[in-house]
Amino acid sequence: MASELCITKDALLQKPQAGLTYPSTAQETPPFTINGAPLTIAPQSLKGLTEFVRLPKATKDTSNLDSYFAEDNYYTVNLATENILGADPNTTLRFQNQTYTVKFIAIHAPIWPDASKSSQLSALFVSATGHFFHICIPITYDGTEKTANPFLNSWLRQPAKMPAGFTMNQLLNFGDATTNVEFATLEYCLLYNREAILKPYTFCMFKTPLKVVQSTLPEWLAKDLSLTKPQKLPSPQATFNTYRRKTFDDIFNYFMRGVINVYVYKTPDPYLIGKEAHFDSTRTQNATIPSYFQVKNRVLLGTKPPSINTNNPENLVRTLNNVKCYPIDLATQVDENGNIFIDETTNQPINIGSVVSDASGSDIYLDISANPVAQDQSESWIRFIIAFTIIFLILLTIIIVLVVFLFRGTSYAAASAAAVIVPSVASASLTPVALSSLTPVASLIPNSP
């Protein structure tokens, strides 16, 4: 389990003094895995986001905070958010035995600018305990239809139909399956919100870029490839103008609203979003040492290796050593992707349900289907309800038919009796006594004059 203990307190995340060197000898097993649910439609940018800005004429007197925070001291700005995707609870990342879910994905200006002037893509994952895992990948615009990243391609071009089985894992598709993908992880402890909150923050910086085709870019990106062009905050009168949050810090603060605040003395402003900086590109440090990785693209994607090809040494059959066999319960110890988890202390397979939760017990790594017994019981109960409903409706129909039939039979018998009695009464001597005795019979004749 990832530790809550933070050794450092990093108000600003700084690049190592020696830089990120990405040596040729690096670890070949990735430190994280991503599990994404299939996407039936192309990734959709957020829409309709707004934020409050304080009016230039708003009071600056803080002696009465009720008056200072009055709603009429603010106006609303519409945000241009084509560069941002929202949270996705169906895509999870596993790192150090914790589960993280996507907070947001964004295309933004470079965090630590270098010689290249391209933009970057960040995917921020957050665990239930508030730990952060941040994947940052540079974007280059020299791609072709064959080499373009499938995820970016679908997001920026919005195809009418998505390929079967397409998941957010395609975010880490760097081309050929055997491509070496280079990246480094740095373990910080981010101190934020006026140095009041401290949480582990893993920054995963890629050297290998994602490629897109420049000629197919949407206008908002084609005119500002590095997302660094200055922009002007709309005035209160410019109701229909928009403003784009271009830096990672700006976007991060927006999604942490209510946690990262603008403070007026010791009181947070209930309307404004914090403007804290979290990355420093001007200073360096030696406390946080990067771990370097060089991983095959197919391993990052979590896809099966290509079919065996004797002409390609990469795909030769390899001998497995020290393989152990265990009795496996298929219902509880194998997940939907065929993965088996082994307890490192007992070296025995463990129940999937105990693997998927983190320290809080509320994170879910995979959507584990119900066990077969419970599923059979549920299906039997559903069949019983359906059969009972059908039988009840049949019985109800029979009862209604019988009631209608009996009612119609009674009415017909009464009408026949009245038809026999009336002629005989008409031929008899009608005394007052006789008339009074016939009155109830006459009342049975329907539609009598």
C-alpha positions as CSV (number, residue, x, y, z in Angstrom):
1,M,0.0,0.0,0.0
2,A,1.3,3.4,-0.9
3,S,2.5,5.3,2.2
4,E,0.8,8.5,3.3
5,L,4.1,9.6,4.8
6,C,5.7,12.4,2.9
7,I,9.4,12.9,3.4
8,T,9.6,16.2,1.4
9,K,7.2,19.1,1.3
10,D,7.2,20.4,-2.3
11,A,5.2,23.7,-2.7
12,L,6.7,23.8,-6.2
13,L,7.6,20.7,-8.2
14,Q,11.0,21.3,-9.7
15,K,13.0,19.5,-12.4
16,P,16.1,17.5,-11.2
17,Q,19.3,19.5,-11.3
18,A,20.8,17.1,-13.8
19,G,17.7,17.3,-15.9
20,L,15.9,14.2,-17.3
21,T,18.6,12.2,-19.1
22,Y,16.6,9.1,-20.1
23,P,19.6,6.7,-20.2
24,S,19.6,3.7,-22.6
25,T,19.7,1.3,-19.6
26,A,16.4,1.5,-17.8
27,Q,13.7,-0.6,-16.3
28,E,11.6,-2.6,-18.8
29,T,8.5,-3.2,-16.6
30,P,6.1,-0.2,-16.3
31,P,5.3,1.0,-12.8
32,F,1.6,1.4,-13.6
33,T,-1.2,-0.2,-15.6
34,I,-4.3,1.4,-17.1
35,N,-7.6,-0.4,-17.5
36,G,-10.1,1.4,-19.7
37,A,-13.7,0.6,-20.6
38,P,-14.5,0.5,-24.4
39,L,-15.5,3.9,-25.9
40,T,-18.5,3.8,-28.2
41,I,-18.2,7.4,-29.2
42,A,-15.2,9.7,-29.7
43,P,-13.8,11.5,-26.6
44,Q,-15.9,14.6,-26.0
45,S,-14.4,17.9,-24.8
46,L,-16.1,19.6,-21.9
47,K,-18.7,22.3,-22.7
48,G,-20.5,25.0,-20.9
49,L,-17.9,25.7,-18.2
50,T,-17.7,29.1,-16.6
51,E,-15.9,30.8,-13.8
52,F,-16.3,34.0,-11.7
53,V,-14.1,37.0,-12.0
54,R,-14.1,39.9,-9.6
55,L,-15.4,43.2,-11.1
56,P,-12.9,46.0,-11.4
57,K,-15.2,48.3,-9.4
58,A,-15.9,45.8,-6.6
59,T,-15.2,47.0,-3.1
60,K,-11.7,46.5,-1.8
61,D,-12.7,47.0,1.8
62,T,-12.3,43.8,3.7
63,S,-13.5,45.0,7.1
64,N,-16.9,43.5,6.3
65,L,-16.4,40.2,4.4
66,D,-20.1,39.8,3.8
67,S,-20.1,42.9,1.8
68,Y,-16.8,42.0,0.2
69,F,-18.1,38.6,-1.0
70,A,-21.4,39.9,-2.2
71,E,-22.4,38.2,-5.4
72,D,-22.7,41.5,-7.3
73,N,-19.0,42.0,-6.9
74,Y,-18.4,39.3,-9.5
75,Y,-19.2,38.5,-13.2
76,T,-19.1,35.3,-15.2
77,V,-16.5,34.3,-17.8
78,N,-17.3,31.6,-20.4
79,L,-14.4,29.1,-20.8
80,A,-13.2,27.7,-24.1
81,T,-12.6,24.0,-23.2
82,E,-12.0,22.2,-26.4
83,N,-8.6,21.2,-24.9
84,I,-10.1,19.5,-21.9
85,L,-11.7,16.1,-21.3
86,G,-13.6,15.5,-18.0
87,A,-13.5,12.8,-15.4
88,D,-13.9,9.2,-16.4
89,P,-14.8,6.7,-13.6
90,N,-14.6,3.8,-16.1
91,T,-10.8,4.2,-16.7
92,T,-8.6,3.3,-13.8
93,L,-4.8,3.3,-13.2
94,R,-3.0,1.0,-10.7
95,F,0.1,2.2,-9.0
96,Q,1.7,0.9,-5.8
97,N,-1.4,-1.2,-5.0
98,Q,-3.7,1.8,-5.2
99,T,-6.4,2.5,-7.7
100,Y,-6.7,5.9,-9.4
101,T,-9.4,7.3,-11.6
102,V,-9.2,10.0,-14.3
103,K,-9.8,13.5,-12.9
104,F,-9.2,15.2,-16.3
105,I,-7.2,15.0,-19.5
106,A,-5.9,18.2,-21.1
107,I,-3.8,19.5,-23.9
108,H,-1.8,22.4,-22.5
109,A,1.4,24.6,-22.7
110,P,4.7,22.8,-21.8
111,I,5.1,22.4,-18.0
112,W,8.9,22.5,-18.1
113,P,9.6,24.3,-21.4
114,D,12.5,22.9,-23.5
115,A,13.8,23.6,-27.0
116,S,10.7,22.2,-28.6
117,K,7.7,24.5,-28.8
118,S,5.1,21.8,-29.0
119,S,2.2,21.4,-26.5
120,Q,1.8,18.5,-24.0
121,L,-0.9,16.2,-23.0
122,S,-1.6,15.5,-19.3
123,A,-3.8,12.8,-17.8
124,L,-4.3,13.4,-14.1
125,F,-5.5,10.4,-12.0
126,V,-6.6,10.7,-8.3
127,S,-7.1,8.0,-5.7
128,A,-9.8,7.9,-3.0
129,T,-7.1,8.9,-0.5
130,G,-6.2,12.1,-2.5
131,H,-2.9,10.8,-4.0
132,F,-2.1,12.1,-7.5
133,F,-0.6,10.3,-10.5
134,H,0.2,12.6,-13.4
135,I,1.1,11.3,-16.9
136,C,2.6,14.1,-19.1
137,I,3.5,13.4,-22.8
138,P,4.8,15.8,-25.4
139,I,2.9,16.2,-28.7
140,T,4.6,16.7,-32.0
141,Y,2.9,17.6,-35.3
142,D,5.0,15.5,-37.7
143,G,2.6,12.5,-37.7
144,T,1.1,10.7,-40.7
145,E,-2.2,8.9,-41.0
146,K,-0.3,5.8,-40.0
147,T,1.7,7.1,-37.1
148,A,-0.8,9.5,-35.5
149,N,-1.9,8.6,-32.0
150,P,-5.4,6.9,-32.2
151,F,-6.7,8.6,-29.1
152,L,-5.7,12.1,-30.0
153,N,-6.8,11.4,-33.6
154,S,-10.3,10.5,-32.5
155,W,-10.6,13.3,-30.0
156,L,-9.4,16.1,-32.3
157,R,-11.2,14.8,-35.5
158,Q,-14.4,13.3,-34.0
159,P,-15.0,10.2,-36.3
160,A,-18.6,9.1,-36.7
161,K,-17.8,5.6,-35.5
162,M,-15.2,4.2,-33.1
163,P,-13.3,0.9,-33.7
164,A,-14.5,-2.0,-31.7
165,G,-12.7,-2.4,-28.3
166,F,-11.2,1.1,-28.4
167,T,-10.3,2.2,-24.9
168,M,-8.5,5.1,-23.2
169,N,-5.4,2.8,-23.2
170,Q,-4.9,4.1,-26.8
171,L,-3.6,7.2,-25.1
172,L,-0.4,5.3,-24.6
173,N,-0.2,4.1,-28.2
174,F,3.1,5.3,-29.6
175,G,3.0,3.4,-32.9
176,D,4.6,0.0,-33.6
177,A,4.1,-2.6,-30.9
178,T,7.9,-3.1,-30.4
179,T,8.7,0.6,-30.1
180,N,10.7,1.5,-27.1
181,V,8.8,4.1,-25.1
182,E,11.0,6.2,-22.7
183,F,9.7,7.9,-19.6
184,A,10.7,8.8,-16.0
185,T,8.7,8.9,-12.7
186,L,9.4,11.4,-9.9
187,E,7.9,11.0,-6.5
188,Y,7.0,14.3,-4.9
189,C,4.8,15.4,-2.0
190,L,2.8,18.3,-3.2
191,L,2.1,21.0,-0.6
192,Y,-0.8,23.1,-1.8
193,N,-3.7,25.4,-0.9
194,R,-1.7,28.0,1.0
195,E,0.6,25.1,2.2
196,A,-2.3,23.5,4.1
197,I,-2.6,20.2,2.3
198,L,0.2,17.7,1.6
199,K,-0.3,14.7,-0.7
200,P,1.9,12.2,-2.6
201,Y,2.2,13.4,-6.2
202,T,3.8,11.0,-8.8
203,F,4.9,12.9,-11.9
204,C,5.4,10.6,-14.9
205,M,7.2,12.5,-17.7
206,F,7.5,10.9,-21.1
207,K,10.3,11.5,-23.6
208,T,8.6,9.6,-26.4
209,P,6.0,11.9,-28.0
210,L,2.5,11.4,-29.3
211,K,2.2,12.3,-32.9
212,V,-0.7,14.1,-34.7
213,V,-1.2,15.2,-38.3
214,Q,-0.8,19.0,-38.4
215,S,-3.0,19.5,-41.4
216,T,-6.0,17.8,-39.7
217,L,-5.9,19.9,-36.5
218,P,-8.9,21.9,-35.3
219,E,-8.6,25.7,-35.6
220,W,-8.1,26.4,-31.9
221,L,-5.0,24.2,-31.8
222,A,-3.7,24.9,-35.4
223,K,-3.4,28.6,-34.6
224,D,-1.6,28.1,-31.3
225,L,0.4,24.9,-31.5
226,S,2.2,25.4,-28.2
227,L,-0.8,27.0,-26.4
228,T,1.3,29.9,-25.3
229,K,-0.2,32.8,-27.3
230,P,-1.2,35.6,-24.9
231,Q,-4.9,36.2,-24.4
232,K,-7.0,38.8,-22.7
233,L,-9.5,38.1,-20.0
234,P,-13.0,39.1,-21.2
235,S,-14.4,42.3,-19.7
236,P,-17.8,42.4,-18.0
237,Q,-19.2,43.9,-21.2
238,A,-17.8,41.2,-23.4
239,T,-20.5,38.6,-22.5
240,F,-19.9,36.3,-25.5
241,N,-16.1,36.3,-25.4
242,T,-14.3,33.2,-24.1
243,Y,-11.1,32.5,-22.2
244,R,-9.0,29.4,-22.4
245,R,-7.1,27.9,-19.5
246,K,-3.9,27.0,-21.2
247,T,-1.4,26.0,-18.6
248,F,-1.5,22.8,-16.5
249,D,-1.5,24.8,-13.3
250,D,-4.6,26.8,-14.5
251,I,-6.5,23.6,-15.4
252,F,-5.5,21.8,-12.2
253,N,-6.6,24.6,-10.0
254,Y,-9.9,24.8,-11.8
255,F,-10.7,21.1,-11.2
256,M,-9.6,21.5,-7.6
257,R,-12.0,24.4,-7.0
258,G,-13.2,24.3,-3.4
259,V,-9.9,22.7,-2.4
260,I,-7.5,25.2,-3.9
261,N,-8.9,28.6,-3.2
262,V,-8.1,32.3,-3.4
263,Y,-7.7,33.6,0.2
264,V,-8.6,37.0,1.6
265,Y,-6.5,37.0,4.7
266,K,-7.5,33.7,6.3
267,T,-10.9,33.4,4.6
268,P,-11.3,31.6,1.2
269,D,-13.1,33.5,-1.5
270,P,-16.2,31.4,-2.3
271,Y,-16.3,32.4,-5.9
272,L,-12.7,32.6,-7.2
273,I,-10.5,29.7,-8.2
274,G,-6.9,29.6,-6.8
275,K,-4.0,30.9,-8.9
276,E,-1.3,28.8,-7.3
277,A,1.7,27.6,-9.3
278,H,2.6,24.0,-8.8
279,F,5.5,23.5,-11.2
280,D,8.7,25.6,-11.3
281,S,10.7,25.8,-14.6
282,T,13.2,28.3,-13.3
283,R,14.8,26.4,-10.4
284,T,16.1,22.8,-10.0
285,Q,16.5,20.4,-7.1
286,N,18.4,17.2,-6.1
287,A,16.0,15.7,-3.5
288,T,13.8,13.8,-5.9
289,I,15.6,11.3,-8.0
290,P,13.9,10.1,-11.2
291,S,13.3,6.4,-12.0
292,Y,13.8,5.7,-15.7
293,F,11.8,3.3,-17.8
294,Q,12.2,1.9,-21.4
295,V,9.1,-0.2,-22.1
296,K,7.8,-1.8,-25.2
297,N,4.7,-0.1,-26.6
298,R,2.7,-3.3,-26.5
299,V,3.4,-3.7,-22.7
300,L,2.1,-0.2,-22.0
301,L,-1.0,-0.8,-24.0
302,G,-1.7,-4.1,-22.2
303,T,-2.3,-5.8,-25.6
304,K,-1.2,-9.3,-26.5
305,P,2.2,-9.7,-28.2
306,P,2.2,-10.3,-31.9
307,S,2.0,-13.9,-33.3
308,I,5.3,-15.8,-33.3
309,N,7.6,-15.0,-36.1
310,T,10.8,-17.0,-36.3
311,N,12.4,-14.3,-38.5
312,N,11.9,-11.7,-35.7
313,P,14.0,-12.4,-32.5
314,E,11.6,-10.2,-30.6
315,N,8.8,-12.8,-31.1
316,L,10.6,-16.0,-30.5
317,V,9.2,-18.5,-28.0
318,R,10.9,-18.2,-24.6
319,T,11.3,-20.7,-21.9
320,L,9.6,-20.0,-18.6
321,N,11.6,-20.8,-15.4
322,N,10.4,-21.4,-11.9
323,V,6.8,-21.6,-12.9
324,K,4.5,-22.6,-10.0
325,C,1.0,-24.2,-10.3
326,Y,-1.8,-23.3,-7.9
327,P,-5.4,-24.5,-7.6
328,I,-7.4,-21.6,-9.0
329,D,-11.0,-20.6,-8.2
330,L,-12.2,-19.3,-11.6
331,A,-15.1,-17.4,-10.0
332,T,-13.2,-15.4,-7.5
333,Q,-9.5,-15.5,-8.3
334,V,-9.4,-14.6,-12.1
335,D,-10.6,-11.2,-13.3
336,E,-12.4,-10.5,-16.6
337,N,-9.1,-10.1,-18.4
338,G,-7.7,-13.4,-17.2
339,N,-5.3,-11.9,-14.7
340,I,-4.4,-13.7,-11.5
341,F,-3.0,-11.9,-8.4
342,I,-0.5,-13.6,-6.0
343,D,-0.1,-12.6,-2.4
344,E,3.6,-11.7,-2.0
345,T,3.7,-13.0,1.6
346,T,2.1,-16.4,1.0
347,N,2.8,-16.8,-2.7
348,Q,-0.8,-18.0,-3.1
349,P,-3.6,-16.7,-5.4
350,I,-5.9,-14.2,-3.7
351,N,-9.5,-13.2,-4.1
352,I,-9.9,-10.4,-6.7
353,G,-12.3,-8.6,-4.4
354,S,-9.5,-8.1,-1.9
355,V,-7.1,-6.8,-4.6
356,V,-9.3,-4.1,-6.0
357,S,-9.7,-1.9,-2.9
358,D,-7.2,0.5,-1.5
359,A,-6.7,1.8,2.0
360,S,-10.1,3.5,2.1
361,G,-11.8,0.4,0.8
362,S,-13.8,2.5,-1.7
363,D,-11.7,2.3,-4.9
364,I,-12.6,-0.3,-7.5
365,Y,-10.0,-1.5,-9.9
366,L,-12.1,-3.7,-12.1
367,D,-15.8,-4.2,-12.5
368,I,-16.0,-7.7,-11.1
369,S,-19.2,-9.5,-12.2
370,A,-21.3,-11.3,-9.6
371,N,-20.4,-14.9,-8.8
372,P,-22.3,-17.6,-10.7
373,V,-24.4,-18.8,-7.8
374,A,-25.8,-15.3,-7.0
375,Q,-26.4,-14.7,-10.7
376,D,-28.3,-18.0,-11.0
377,Q,-30.5,-17.1,-8.0
378,S,-31.2,-13.7,-9.4
379,E,-32.2,-15.2,-12.8
380,S,-34.5,-17.8,-11.1
381,W,-36.2,-15.1,-9.1
382,I,-36.8,-13.0,-12.3
383,R,-38.3,-16.1,-14.1
384,F,-40.6,-16.7,-11.1
385,I,-41.8,-13.1,-11.1
386,I,-42.5,-13.3,-14.9
387,A,-44.4,-16.6,-14.6
388,F,-46.4,-15.4,-11.6
389,T,-47.4,-12.2,-13.5
390,I,-48.6,-14.1,-16.6
391,I,-50.7,-16.6,-14.5
392,F,-52.2,-13.7,-12.5
393,L,-53.2,-11.9,-15.7
394,I,-54.8,-15.0,-17.1
395,L,-56.8,-15.6,-13.9
396,L,-57.9,-12.0,-13.8
397,T,-59.1,-12.2,-17.5
398,I,-61.2,-15.3,-16.7
399,I,-62.8,-13.7,-13.7
400,I,-63.8,-10.6,-15.7
401,V,-65.3,-12.8,-18.5
402,L,-67.4,-14.8,-15.9
403,V,-68.7,-11.6,-14.2
404,V,-69.7,-10.1,-17.5
405,F,-71.4,-13.3,-18.6
406,L,-73.4,-13.8,-15.4
407,F,-74.4,-10.2,-15.4
408,R,-75.7,-10.4,-19.0
409,G,-77.5,-13.7,-18.2
410,T,-79.4,-12.2,-15.2
411,S,-80.5,-9.1,-17.1
412,Y,-81.8,-11.4,-19.9
413,A,-83.9,-13.5,-17.5
414,A,-85.4,-10.5,-15.8
415,A,-86.4,-9.0,-19.2
416,S,-88.1,-12.3,-20.2
417,A,-90.1,-12.5,-17.0
418,A,-91.4,-9.0,-17.4
419,A,-92.5,-9.8,-21.0
420,V,-94.7,-12.7,-19.8
421,I,-96.3,-10.8,-16.9
422,V,-97.3,-7.6,-18.7
423,P,-99.7,-9.1,-21.3
424,S,-101.5,-11.1,-18.6
425,V,-101.9,-8.0,-16.5
426,A,-103.3,-6.0,-19.4
427,S,-106.1,-8.5,-19.9
428,A,-107.1,-8.7,-16.2
429,S,-109.4,-6.3,-14.2
430,L,-107.0,-3.7,-12.8
431,T,-108.2,-2.9,-9.3
432,P,-106.2,-0.5,-7.1
433,V,-105.0,-3.5,-5.1
434,A,-103.8,-5.3,-8.3
435,L,-101.9,-2.2,-9.5
436,S,-100.0,-1.8,-6.3
437,S,-98.9,-5.4,-6.4
438,L,-97.7,-5.0,-10.0
439,T,-95.6,-1.9,-9.4
440,P,-92.3,-3.7,-8.5
441,V,-92.6,-6.0,-11.5
442,A,-93.1,-3.1,-13.9
443,S,-90.0,-1.4,-12.5
444,L,-87.9,-4.3,-13.9
445,I,-88.8,-3.5,-17.5
446,P,-85.9,-1.7,-19.0
447,N,-86.6,1.6,-20.9
448,S,-90.4,1.5,-19.8
449,P,-92.3,4.6,-20.8
